[in-house]
Amino acid sequence: MGPRPLPEEHDHARTLVERLRGVHLEMVDAVLAGDGLERVAALAAGAASGPVAILVPRIGVAVAAPAGAAPAATLAALRRYVADRVKDRPAEVPEAVLAEVPIAAGDDVLGAVILIKTPTEAAEAPGAEAAEFLHLAAVASLTEVAVEEAKDEVEQNLRGSFLEDLRARPDLEPVEIVRRAGRLGCDLARGAVVLCAELSSDRPRHVVATIAGDHPGALAQHMEGRVYALLPATGGDDAAETTLAAARKLASRLQRHGTVGVSSFYADPAEFTRAIQEAELVLDVLRQSDAPIAEDIGQGTYRLLFRVLASHPEEVRAFYEDTVAAVVRYDDQYATDLVGTLEAYLEQNCNMNATAAAIYAHRHTVAYRLDRVRELAGLDPMQSEDRERLGLGLKAYRIIAPRLPK
């Protein structure tokens, strides 16, 4: 048998256990009371008799206690170090690190609790007691992560439920729409633009975060393989123009992640279901379009057609049938390019020679094809009034083409 512990050692051990239990309970209470990891860091710093930093990239936390214990440069270095550790990348330990304990769930490292070296402190490792308190802070940090992720899951479910209702229920009362959005931090009282993105990258959370960061108060959610976002009105009297410009700028930024459709500005919450349909239509067209239509799709005539299609699809389909549908079907049946020739003719301001050069065909070939268009459509490309109807018919074709039977 070994030597029996001295009474003083026994008392010290019992006192340490009691301190650990007390600090642990305070840390858990701080997390559950919503005081956050700032309070946990302060408790750990007091117990370990040294400044403590807690860094959890997963929930965007980087705090240090006591206040001012870690200058901005030091905290930034610790951020980079922990971010590399979380991603399992090689990382050089910053000079400010005296001791650290990982915040981990199984093999998944989420962050770290770090005891910061002070300028007057020797570079000696801390005692076992200090390490115990760092471990307690790491456990409390895991609890904070769980709480935050549970909150996020609940909020995501609420956002998804709300956006699903908007998509499927045009009968929702405007007051109800504004009220439910307001509970989620999105003010739709002055109108909104809808954004719909189909991603080519596997980063929906990043896209949602980008939308929230770029457009204050935006409501975004990943649903059924697409990201939907309600972008509330910004600006004053020019809210429509300002919000739409901001939405297009955001869409341009998101294009590296996939294809993005943007609706018109809708001031009336009762029309938000139509706005979602319009954004989906724009997305469907962009996914199957070439560069010219991608550049023009946000402009006047196209935008008007999208709005009509979202509310009265039968009218756009009827106009298409009355103008260029027969030409499109002829091209499909005989592998000709009457539609392409007509488009080039209109784009070249009805100049036969310029059209022939644009499509690499003889002038007489252009004339023959345009004559076939006249026979099939009953509209003459040489007549100004008929040209306007044909041009509008081509635009209608481009936006409903993705939904035509193959």
C-alpha positions in Angstrom: 0.0 0.0 0.0 1.2 3.5 -0.8 1.4 6.3 1.7 -1.9 7.7 2.8 -2.7 11.3 1.6 -2.0 14.0 4.1 -5.1 15.8 5.6 -4.0 19.0 3.8 -3.9 17.1 0.4 -7.3 15.6 1.0 -8.8 18.9 1.8 -7.3 20.5 -1.2 -8.6 17.8 -3.5 -12.1 18.1 -2.0 -11.9 21.9 -2.4 -10.9 21.5 -6.1 -13.7 19.1 -6.8 -16.2 21.5 -5.2 -14.7 24.4 -7.3 -14.9 22.4 -10.5 -18.5 21.5 -9.8 -19.4 25.1 -8.9 -17.7 26.5 -12.0 -19.3 23.9 -14.2 -22.8 24.7 -13.0 -22.2 28.4 -13.5 -21.0 27.8 -17.0 -24.0 25.6 -17.9 -26.4 28.2 -16.4 -24.7 30.9 -18.4 -25.3 29.0 -21.6 -28.9 28.0 -20.9 -29.7 31.6 -19.7 -28.5 32.9 -23.1 -25.4 34.8 -21.7 -23.3 33.2 -24.4 -19.7 32.1 -24.4 -18.5 35.5 -23.3 -19.7 34.6 -19.8 -18.1 31.1 -20.1 -14.8 32.6 -21.0 -15.0 35.0 -18.1 -15.7 32.2 -15.7 -12.8 30.1 -17.1 -10.4 33.1 -16.9 -11.3 33.7 -13.3 -10.9 30.1 -12.3 -7.7 29.5 -14.3 -6.2 32.8 -13.1 -5.4 33.9 -16.7 -7.0 35.3 -19.8 -9.0 32.8 -21.8 -10.3 32.8 -25.4 -13.0 30.6 -26.8 -13.2 30.2 -30.6 -15.9 28.2 -32.4 -15.9 28.9 -36.2 -19.0 26.8 -36.7 -21.2 29.3 -34.9 -19.0 32.3 -35.6 -17.8 32.8 -32.0 -14.4 34.3 -31.1 -14.4 35.8 -27.6 -11.8 36.5 -24.9 -12.0 37.4 -21.2 -11.3 39.5 -19.3 -12.1 42.4 -21.6 -9.0 43.7 -23.4 -7.0 40.6 -22.6 -6.5 39.8 -26.3 -5.7 42.7 -28.7 -7.4 42.5 -32.1 -4.2 41.2 -33.8 -3.9 38.4 -31.2 -7.5 37.4 -31.5 -7.2 37.4 -35.3 -4.2 35.2 -35.2 -6.1 32.8 -32.8 -9.0 32.8 -35.2 -6.8 31.7 -38.1 -5.1 29.1 -36.1 -8.3 27.5 -34.8 -9.9 27.7 -38.3 -7.0 25.7 -39.7 -7.2 23.2 -36.9 -10.9 22.7 -37.5 -10.3 22.1 -41.2 -7.4 19.7 -40.3 -4.8 21.9 -42.0 -1.3 22.4 -40.8 -1.1 25.3 -38.4 1.7 27.0 -36.5 0.8 27.6 -32.9 0.7 31.3 -32.2 3.0 32.7 -29.5 0.0 33.8 -27.5 -1.1 30.2 -26.8 -0.1 29.1 -23.4 -2.4 26.1 -23.3 -5.4 24.8 -25.3 -8.2 22.3 -25.1 -10.1 21.3 -28.2 -13.9 21.7 -28.4 -14.7 18.4 -30.0 -17.7 16.0 -30.5 -16.1 12.6 -31.0 -13.5 13.1 -33.8 -15.2 16.3 -35.0 -13.2 19.3 -33.8 -15.4 22.4 -33.6 -13.1 24.9 -32.0 -10.8 25.5 -29.0 -10.5 27.0 -25.5 -7.1 28.8 -25.2 -5.3 30.1 -22.2 -3.6 33.2 -23.4 0.0 34.0 -22.5 0.4 37.5 -20.9 3.5 39.6 -21.6 4.8 39.2 -18.0 4.1 35.5 -17.9 6.7 32.8 -18.1 6.4 30.3 -20.9 5.7 27.5 -18.5 2.8 25.1 -19.0 -0.2 25.9 -16.6 -0.9 23.6 -13.7 -3.4 20.7 -13.8 -6.0 22.8 -12.1 -6.1 25.4 -14.9 -6.3 22.7 -17.5 -9.4 21.3 -15.7 -11.2 24.6 -16.0 -10.3 24.8 -19.7 -11.9 21.4 -20.1 -15.0 22.6 -18.4 -15.2 25.6 -20.7 -14.9 23.2 -23.7 -17.8 21.1 -22.5 -19.9 24.3 -21.9 -19.0 25.4 -25.4 -20.3 22.1 -26.8 -23.6 22.8 -25.0 -23.7 26.3 -26.6 -23.1 24.8 -30.1 -26.0 22.4 -29.5 -28.3 25.2 -28.3 -27.4 27.4 -31.3 -27.8 24.6 -33.8 -31.2 23.7 -32.3 -32.3 27.3 -32.6 -31.0 27.4 -36.2 -32.9 24.2 -37.1 -36.1 25.6 -35.6 -35.7 28.9 -37.5 -34.9 27.0 -40.7 -38.1 24.9 -40.3 -40.1 28.1 -39.8 -38.5 29.8 -42.8 -39.1 26.7 -45.0 -42.7 26.4 -43.8 -43.4 30.1 -44.5 -41.8 30.0 -48.0 -43.5 26.7 -48.9 -46.9 28.3 -47.9 -46.1 31.4 -50.1 -45.3 29.1 -53.0 -48.4 27.0 -52.6 -51.1 29.2 -51.1 -52.0 32.3 -53.1 -54.9 32.8 -50.7 -52.7 33.9 -47.8 -53.8 37.2 -46.4 -51.3 40.0 -46.9 -51.5 40.9 -43.2 -50.7 37.3 -42.3 -47.7 37.3 -44.8 -46.2 40.4 -43.3 -46.8 39.2 -39.7 -45.2 35.8 -40.2 -42.2 37.3 -42.1 -41.8 39.9 -39.3 -41.4 37.1 -36.8 -38.5 35.9 -38.8 -36.9 39.3 -39.0 -38.0 40.1 -42.5 -40.1 43.3 -43.1 -42.2 42.8 -46.2 -44.7 45.7 -45.6 -43.2 47.8 -48.4 -42.7 45.0 -50.9 -40.0 42.6 -52.1 -38.1 41.0 -54.9 -37.9 37.2 -55.0 -34.6 35.4 -55.9 -34.5 31.7 -56.9 -31.2 29.9 -57.5 -30.4 26.4 -58.7 -27.0 25.5 -57.4 -24.2 23.8 -59.3 -22.0 23.8 -56.1 -22.8 21.9 -53.0 -22.8 25.0 -50.8 -26.4 25.9 -50.0 -25.6 27.1 -46.5 -22.9 29.4 -47.9 -25.3 30.8 -50.5 -28.0 31.4 -47.8 -25.4 33.2 -45.6 -24.2 35.3 -48.5 -27.8 36.4 -49.2 -28.4 37.3 -45.6 -25.1 39.2 -45.4 -25.6 41.2 -48.6 -29.3 42.1 -48.2 -30.3 43.1 -44.6 -33.5 41.4 -43.5 -33.6 38.9 -46.3 -35.4 35.6 -45.8 -33.6 32.8 -47.5 -34.0 29.0 -47.4 -32.7 25.9 -49.3 -35.7 23.9 -50.5 -36.0 21.0 -53.0 -32.6 21.6 -54.5 -33.1 25.4 -54.9 -32.4 28.4 -52.7 -35.4 30.8 -52.4 -35.0 34.3 -51.0 -37.4 37.2 -50.2 -35.4 40.4 -50.5 -37.4 43.1 -48.7 -37.7 46.7 -50.0 -34.7 49.0 -49.5 -34.4 52.7 -50.2 -37.0 55.5 -50.0 -39.4 56.6 -52.8 -37.4 54.7 -55.3 -37.7 51.4 -53.4 -38.6 49.4 -56.5 -35.6 50.4 -58.5 -33.2 50.3 -55.6 -34.3 46.8 -54.5 -34.3 45.4 -58.0 -30.8 46.8 -58.6 -29.6 45.3 -55.3 -31.2 41.9 -56.2 -29.5 41.8 -59.6 -26.2 42.7 -58.1 -26.6 39.9 -55.6 -27.7 37.5 -58.4 -24.6 38.3 -60.3 -22.4 37.5 -57.3 -24.2 34.2 -56.8 -23.7 33.1 -60.4 -20.5 31.2 -59.5 -22.7 28.9 -57.4 -25.3 28.2 -60.1 -28.1 29.8 -62.1 -30.1 32.6 -60.5 -33.6 34.0 -61.4 -34.9 37.3 -60.1 -38.5 38.5 -60.1 -39.8 42.0 -60.7 -40.4 44.2 -57.6 -43.8 43.4 -56.1 -45.2 46.0 -53.7 -48.3 44.1 -52.6 -47.7 41.1 -50.3 -50.7 39.5 -51.8 -48.7 39.0 -55.0 -45.7 37.4 -53.5 -46.8 33.9 -54.7 -46.8 35.3 -58.2 -43.3 36.8 -57.6 -42.0 33.4 -56.6 -43.5 31.9 -59.8 -41.9 34.6 -61.8 -38.4 34.0 -60.3 -38.8 30.3 -61.0 -39.8 31.0 -64.6 -36.8 33.3 -65.1 -34.6 30.6 -63.7 -36.0 27.9 -65.9 -35.5 30.1 -69.0 -31.9 31.0 -68.0 -31.0 27.4 -67.5 -31.8 26.6 -71.1 -30.9 29.9 -72.8 -27.9 31.2 -74.6 -25.9 34.4 -73.8 -28.1 37.0 -75.6 -31.3 36.1 -73.8 -29.4 35.9 -70.5 -28.3 39.5 -71.0 -31.7 40.8 -72.0 -33.9 38.8 -69.7 -34.2 41.4 -67.0 -35.3 44.1 -69.5 -38.7 45.7 -70.2 -40.5 43.4 -72.6 -39.2 40.2 -71.2 -39.9 41.3 -67.6 -43.5 42.2 -68.6 -44.0 38.8 -70.2 -42.7 37.1 -67.1 -45.2 39.0 -65.0 -48.1 38.1 -67.3 -46.9 34.5 -67.5 -46.9 34.2 -63.7 -50.5 35.4 -63.4 -52.1 34.5 -66.7 -50.0 31.7 -68.4 -52.8 30.9 -70.8 -52.5 34.4 -72.4 -48.8 34.1 -73.1 -49.3 30.6 -74.5 -52.1 31.8 -76.7 -50.0 34.6 -78.0 -47.2 32.2 -78.8 -49.6 29.9 -80.7 -50.9 32.9 -82.7 -47.5 34.0 -83.8 -44.4 31.7 -84.0 -45.6 28.3 -82.8 -46.1 27.0 -86.3 -42.6 28.2 -87.2 -41.1 26.5 -84.2 -42.8 23.2 -84.9 -41.7 23.3 -88.6 -38.1 23.7 -87.4 -38.5 20.8 -85.1 -40.0 18.6 -87.7 -37.7 19.4 -90.6 -34.5 20.4 -88.8 -34.5 23.9 -90.4 -33.6 27.2 -88.7 -36.4 29.6 -89.6 -36.6 30.8 -86.0 -32.8 31.6 -85.9 -33.1 33.4 -89.3 -36.1 35.5 -88.1 -34.3 36.4 -84.9 -31.1 37.4 -86.8 -33.3 39.5 -89.2 -34.9 41.4 -86.4 -31.6 41.9 -84.6 -30.0 43.3 -87.8 -32.7 45.9 -88.1 -34.3 44.0 -91.0 -31.2 44.4 -93.2 -31.1 41.4 -95.6 -27.3 41.6 -96.3 -26.4 42.0 -92.6 -28.7 39.1 -91.7 -27.0 36.9 -94.4 -23.6 37.7 -93.0 -24.7 37.1 -89.4 -26.0 33.6 -90.2 -23.4 32.7 -92.9 -26.0 32.2 -95.6 -26.8 33.7 -99.0 -29.1 36.7 -99.2 -31.6 34.7 -101.3 -31.6 31.9 -98.6 -32.6 34.6 -96.1 -35.4 35.8 -98.3 -36.7 32.3 -98.9 -36.7 31.5 -95.1 -38.5 34.7 -94.3 -41.1 33.9 -96.9 -41.6 30.5 -95.3 -42.1 32.3 -91.9 -44.8 34.4 -93.5 -46.6 31.4 -94.9 -46.5 29.5 -91.6 -47.2 32.3 -89.2 -49.5 34.4 -91.3 -47.4 37.4 -90.4 -45.1 39.2 -92.8 -41.6 40.0 -91.4 -41.4 42.8 -94.0 -44.4 44.6 -92.5 -43.7 46.7 -89.4 -46.9 45.8 -87.5 -46.3 42.1 -88.2 -42.7 42.4 -87.2 -43.6 43.7 -83.8 -45.9 40.7 -83.2 -43.3 38.3 -84.4 -40.7 39.8 -82.2 -42.9 39.6 -79.2 -43.9 36.1 -80.2 -40.2 35.0 -80.2 -39.8 36.4 -76.7 -42.9 34.5 -75.5 -41.4 31.4 -77.1 -38.1 31.8 -75.3 -39.7 32.1 -71.9 -42.2 29.2 -72.3 -39.8 26.9 -74.2 -38.6 25.1 -71.1 -42.2 24.1 -70.3 -43.2 23.1 -73.8 -43.7 19.3 -74.4 -40.6 17.7 -75.9 
